[in-house]
């Protein structure tokens, strides 16, 4: 959970966080398999979730200290090598995984992480905190972080008050501030290249919640959904209440594969969470649309329209789903 900053404390800027540690770049939506699962299982999971690697975690039930701990990694390059060697798809992952797993603490700097990757010729680092796997950082993300021109954002952020930036109900960024940051990120992406994705999320049947349970309950639900979205985003992501019951998440340096994995994780958590108000348990679902920056989607309005189109499609094809622009 993000630590709230008191008005009496010196404000830690977006720029300082991004430059100093890998924490803002941790992808928390990490998937694991056990060493006794197969190469076929790994291929299927990676294709379904459009990801480039899977961490292998111990399934040792006799030792609590080992259970669930990462012991290896399977990447796209590992799969390619195994296929080239005509390896049977029923081969257990424990036989073919990269067994020396190098990890990093979230407090390490971007430069320290990149140096570690260079030393061991690896492109991904699992992030461990107090012995627990909390996510993964990639070389692409960190190289992007090391060359980002954040001074403009630093200056702008330091002159904007918290009240002007935040939505009063949810504590998320408001629509005006979101658009300002969006414009800066678009300019950076146009000038220097890289990835930029947008996720629009809408609470399904929110009007019925207000009508059936009252606006106080509706406000509570809105706040809880905002917390779930924020807690599952990276610190560098810009999470905003875009309007009504709609949320927007801007993900710098991220393509639609990682954006979809993030949005799906949020969707599953909300679907499985009972929102309790007094004696009432309210079940919620969300729908979402995702797009990324391209030369054709080169403005705020075009990207929002594209993501909104796929959000509309998700709503009108049954709800409780995330649809990604082709």
Buried (B, 14 or more C-beta within 10 A) or exposed (E): EEEEEEEEEEEEBBBEBBBBBBBBBBBBBBBBBBBEBBBEBBBEBBEEBBBBBBBBBBBBEEEEEEEBBBBBBBBBEBBEEBEEEEBEEEBBBBEBBBEEBBBBBBEBBBBBBBEBBEEEEBBBBBBBBEEEBBBBBBBBBBBBBBEBEBEEBBEBBEEEEEEEBBBEEBBBBBBEBBBBBBEBBBEBBEEEEBBBBBBBBBBBEBEEBBEEBEEEBBEBBBEBBBBBBBEBBBBBBBBBBBEEBBBBBBBBBBBBBBBBBBBBBBBEBBEEBEBEBEEEEBEBBBBBBBBBBEEEBEEBEBBBEBBBBBBBBBBEEEEBBBBBBE
